[in-house]
Amino acid sequence: MKKTKKLDTNVNIDDKLYLNRLKPDDRSHLSIKDADVCANNCLRKDCTLFCPAGVYKWSDNRIAINYEGCLECGACRIACPHENIEWQYPRGGFGIQFRLA
Amino acid sequence: MPEKFDAIVVGAGVAGLAATYKMVTEGLSVAVIERGDYPGAKNVMGGVLYRHSMDNLMPEFWKEAPLQRPVVDQRYWLMDDRSAVNMSYKSQEWTQEPYNCYTVFRGQFDKWFADKCIEAGALIINETLVESCLLEEGKVIGVRTGRPEGDIYANVVILADGVNSLLSKELGFHKEWQPRQVALAVMEELKLPSEVIEERFNLEPGMGATIEIYGDSTLGSMVGNGFIYTNKEHISIGVGALLSQLRDMGIKPYELLEYLKNHPMVRTLIKDAEPVEYYAHLIPEGGYYSIPKIVGDGVLVAGDAAQLVNGVHREGSNLATTSGRLAGEAVVYAHKAGDFFAETLSLYEENLQNSYVIKDLKKYKDAAHVLETNPQFLKQYIPGTNMALHEMFTVDGKSKKEKQKLALQKILSGDSLYSLGKDIYKAWKAMK
């Protein structure tokens, strides 16, 4: 059986998000429930990897949330290993507005 | 706005709109609440819409609906890192009305579908989030929206709020989905002139093709697949895998997509195409075992919110349309009976059980699990088949008998013929 390969691509997610029409609210629909859990209990900071919009970044010893680029898929709510992400829909009319799909 | 409707539908996707269309054409007053700017603004689909279930609701809809291309060529690739074994079925029969399935843009299709509902009497309320269901003695009697004075009442509420159905979770109809019950898919829309698409995909003008790609598209390690669909002047390209596996392998989904786009088997198809939009979406792939409670007092659940997706056959929008229509029919029945409690509304569940929707999901109830727990199907047999064919087609002086032996060795990659037989039996059992 072959060993699992490593991806050696390097994509700038901002270039992709730039294609989309986003109507960001002035308040975030995403938040971290307990910052200590991210800092102390979560070694790999999974949300910084699997989020398809790169919303979560680890900086200054905390998770920074760029909620403006969120594609509202719901992955972070379900896949955070510590169930530490508070996930709401953005208010009506705000957030991503797809044209095609 | 009237104070009370016969029914409220949450979500203007194909499930919600199918339910709405059914109900308004039977004379019921229906309000549809959609959180996007317009119906379709929040919706993402891989891109194949089957005619049959929509036709059942609105005969010959395809004569006026905004569709991209009828799909006449359906291809499957078993892909290794530098090669692919292709299998396809192309039919002349699918080049004419009434087509089998189409690629569509949901941003256009859902808007059109919603307009048909409006023409038939529905009220569509856009840019409005439903925050919770309103309950009275355990019965759903309406919804609370994010608007000022935003409570709206109805005899019955249909939740068609998609894979992230916070509303049905709040009602206790299901627990939070587990990461292995959903697939995370990312997709890009690439712009390319229609003649170029037709030339590259070997298509008559206006006709379309789909490619489902297994193996290296998910690095041979994750349950999921890549896909390429042709639209009029765009190509949809994407990849999806179980969220649990993406997370556990620490893979950035957009890097996986980029890997697929740069794959030697793929890059020639999308050369010089300009990316115009980028998407991410969860697909409820839990199958039969994950179907939540779908009927309660004054409430029904349809479409993705009810986990009605057949991952094996990449069907979802048709299951959504059918479940929406059946939910709508049950509400019409309840309306005539003047009773909206679960017992009466359970006609929906009964009809869904007897339809292809639940029958198909039941048939494949173990398919995803078998793939997940038997990684050799993706990791060993797909590269093995590629190498075996490579061996067979390479002329290098070895005798054909020797070639045949080598090919089999590559497929087995060290295992016995017995273990291959066992795996074939396992696969057959999961799909039978």
Interface residues (C-beta under 8 A of the other chain):
Chain A: M1 K2 T4 K5 L7 T9 N10 V11 I13 K16 L17 L19 N20 K23 R44 D46 L49 F50 P52 A53 G54 L71 E72 C73 G74 A75 R77 I78 A79 P81 E83 W87 Q88 Y89 P90 R91 G92 G93 G95 I96 Q97 F98 R99 L100 A101
Chain B: R35 G36 D37 G40 A41 K42 N43 V44 M45 D81 F105 R106 G107 Q108 N126 E127 T128 L129 T145 G146 R147 V163 N164 L166 E176 W177 Q178 P179 V182 L184 V186 M187 E188 E189 L219 G220 S221 N231 H234 L243 S244 L246 R247 M249 G250 I251 K252 P253 Y254 E255 L256 L257 E258 Y259 N262 P275 V276 E277 Y278 Y279 A280 H281 L282 P375 Q376 K379 Q380 P383 S413
